[in-house]
Amino acid sequence: MAFFAVFVPVVMLGVMVALGRYEELMLPTVRNDAAPRRRSPAPAREPHSRVTPGTGDGGRGA
């Protein structure tokens, strides 16, 4: 009988801790941020000219 009096509360505590960990894994977490953080977009590149310097024919040759 003393066995149950000592070990039942310890086992119940272990079950409660295990259930808490299980709940943390299964339920999605709530962020404190109002909006999700996003990376800033890369700066726009300048358009490249298709004209080969000095020819004026668009790089297609003669």
Secondary structure, 3 states (H helix, E strand, C coil): CHHHHHHHHHHHHHHHHHHHHHHHHHCCCCCCCCCCCCCCCCCCCCCCCCCCCCCCCCCCCC
